[in-house]
Amino acid sequence: ISLLEKDKEINDQRLALNAKELQKQGQLKNLLLISLLVLSLLSALVIRNIYLKRKNEKLRNDQIQLTLNRKAIELEMKALRSQMSPHFIFNCLSAIDNLIQTNQTDKATLYLSRFARMIRSVLDSSQHNLVPFQKDLDTLKLYLELEQFRCNNKFNFDITVDEKLLNGEYLVPPLIIQPFVENAIHHGLLNKPNNNRELLV
């Protein structure tokens, strides 16, 4: 009987040890699973932070690029406006001087008055990236009148404007049409052999 009791006691001890071992293994498994879960969460957070950082950097870079492009366009427009001014001013002053030299004072006064209005308008407009459409149209008309006068009426012009543009409050880049008109006059109309020189805007 004592041997049976001893065997039973040994078996009980073994079962207790196995139970403890299983419990330890279960705890180890749980710890491993928790560690893997925490590691996965940390990895996900790190990846998310990297993604958000890169996305923010891309947005910031895109914003910088847009700002640079906008400034480049503004500078280009200012450069175009300033390119027109010296050439145009020189030609106008030469024409005024010629009228004064030939004692055509009435014409010189009229031309000088239009020239002053044109220069004032160009200087005012050059301070802004957008101007009212009507103001730009008036400047264009002045430019065409001065060029027509300077070229001894070698060409005629006609400007047709949509009523919506005249009656609406539209803003346009200053002198937006002027370079095209200048090219049409000097590289197109004035080179035509016949007298059918008409500019339609």
C-alpha positions in Angstrom: 0.0 0.0 0.0 2.8 2.3 0.8 4.3 1.7 -2.7 1.0 2.6 -4.3 0.7 5.7 -2.1 4.3 6.7 -3.1 3.5 6.1 -6.8 0.4 8.2 -6.4 2.3 10.9 -4.6 5.0 10.9 -7.3 2.3 11.0 -10.0 0.6 13.9 -8.2 3.9 15.7 -8.0 4.5 15.1 -11.7 1.0 16.3 -12.6 1.6 19.4 -10.4 5.0 20.0 -12.2 3.4 19.5 -15.6 0.6 21.9 -14.7 3.1 24.5 -13.5 5.1 23.9 -16.7 2.0 24.3 -18.8 1.1 27.4 -16.9 4.6 28.9 -17.4 4.4 28.0 -21.1 0.9 29.7 -21.3 2.2 32.8 -19.6 5.3 32.8 -21.9 3.0 32.5 -24.9 0.8 35.3 -23.6 3.8 37.5 -23.0 5.1 36.7 -26.5 1.8 37.5 -28.0 1.5 40.8 -26.1 5.1 41.6 -27.1 4.3 40.9 -30.7 1.2 43.0 -30.5 3.0 45.9 -28.9 5.8 45.6 -31.5 3.2 45.6 -34.3 1.5 48.6 -32.9 4.8 50.5 -32.4 5.8 49.5 -36.0 2.5 50.7 -37.3 2.9 54.0 -35.4 6.4 54.5 -36.7 5.4 53.7 -40.3 2.4 56.1 -39.9 4.6 58.8 -38.6 7.1 58.3 -41.4 4.3 58.4 -44.0 2.7 61.5 -42.4 6.1 63.2 -42.3 6.8 62.5 -45.9 3.3 63.6 -46.9 3.8 66.8 -45.0 7.2 67.4 -46.6 5.7 66.7 -50.0 2.9 69.2 -49.3 5.3 71.7 -48.0 7.6 71.2 -51.1 4.6 71.5 -53.4 3.5 74.7 -51.6 7.1 76.1 -52.0 7.1 75.1 -55.6 3.8 76.8 -56.2 5.0 80.0 -54.5 8.2 80.0 -56.6 6.2 79.4 -59.8 3.8 82.2 -58.9 6.7 84.6 -58.2 8.4 83.6 -61.4 5.3 84.3 -63.4 4.9 87.7 -61.6 8.5 88.6 -62.4 8.1 87.5 -66.0 5.1 89.7 -66.3 6.9 92.6 -64.8 9.8 92.0 -67.1 7.5 92.0 -70.1 5.9 95.2 -69.0 9.3 96.9 -68.4 10.6 95.6 -71.8 7.7 97.5 -73.5 8.3 100.7 -71.6 11.8 101.9 -72.7 11.3 101.1 -76.4 7.8 102.7 -76.4 8.9 105.8 -74.4 11.9 106.4 -76.7 9.7 106.2 -79.8 7.0 108.5 -78.3 9.5 111.1 -77.2 11.1 111.0 -80.6 7.7 111.6 -82.2 6.9 114.5 -79.8 10.3 116.0 -80.5 9.7 115.8 -84.3 6.4 117.5 -83.9 7.9 120.3 -81.9 10.8 120.7 -84.3 8.3 121.0 -87.2 6.2 123.6 -85.3 3.2 121.3 -85.0 2.5 122.4 -81.5 -1.2 121.4 -81.4 -0.3 117.9 -82.5 2.6 117.8 -80.1 0.3 118.9 -77.2 -2.3 116.3 -78.0 0.3 113.6 -78.4 2.1 114.6 -75.2 -1.2 114.5 -73.3 -2.0 111.0 -74.5 1.5 109.9 -73.8 1.4 111.2 -70.2 -2.0 109.4 -69.6 -0.5 106.2 -71.1 2.7 106.4 -68.9 0.6 107.1 -65.8 -1.6 104.1 -66.6 1.3 101.8 -67.2 3.1 102.8 -64.0 -0.1 102.4 -62.0 -0.8 99.0 -63.5 2.7 97.7 -63.0 2.2 97.9 -59.3 -0.5 95.3 -59.4 -0.8 91.7 -60.7 -4.4 92.3 -61.7 -6.2 95.4 -62.8 -9.8 96.1 -63.8 -10.6 95.0 -67.4 -11.9 98.5 -68.3 -8.6 100.1 -67.1 -6.5 97.7 -69.2 -8.8 98.3 -72.2 -8.4 102.1 -71.9 -4.6 101.7 -71.7 -4.6 99.5 -74.8 -6.7 102.1 -76.7 -4.2 104.8 -75.7 -1.3 102.7 -76.8 -3.0 102.1 -80.2 -3.9 105.8 -80.7 -0.2 106.7 -79.9 1.1 104.1 -82.3 -1.3 105.0 -85.0 -0.4 108.7 -84.6 3.4 107.9 -84.5 3.1 105.8 -87.7 1.3 108.6 -89.6 -2.0 106.7 -89.7 -0.5 103.9 -91.7 -2.9 101.5 -90.1 -6.4 101.5 -88.7 -7.7 99.6 -85.7 -11.0 98.4 -84.3 -11.6 96.9 -80.8 -14.7 94.8 -80.3 -15.5 93.9 -76.7 -18.2 91.6 -75.3 -20.8 93.5 -73.3 -20.3 91.1 -70.3 -16.7 92.2 -70.0 -17.6 95.9 -70.2 -20.4 95.7 -67.7 -18.8 93.1 -65.3 -16.1 93.6 -62.7 -13.4 91.5 -64.3 -9.8 91.6 -63.3 -7.0 90.8 -65.8 -3.1 90.9 -65.8 -2.0 94.4 -66.8 -1.1 94.9 -70.5 -2.1 91.3 -71.2 -2.9 92.0 -74.9 -0.4 94.8 -75.6 2.6 92.6 -76.6 0.4 90.8 -79.2 -0.9 94.1 -80.5 2.6 95.5 -80.7 3.9 92.5 -82.7 0.8 92.6 -85.0 1.6 96.3 -85.8 5.4 96.1 -86.2 5.9 92.6 -87.6 2.6 92.4 -89.5 0.7 95.4 -90.6 3.6 97.8 -91.2 5.3 95.3 -93.5 2.2 94.8 -95.7 2.8 96.2 -99.2 -0.7 97.5 -99.7 -2.7 100.0 -97.8 -5.1 97.5 -96.4 -3.6 97.6 -92.9 -6.4 97.0 -90.3 -5.9 95.7 -86.9 -8.9 93.9 -85.4 -8.9 93.2 -81.6 
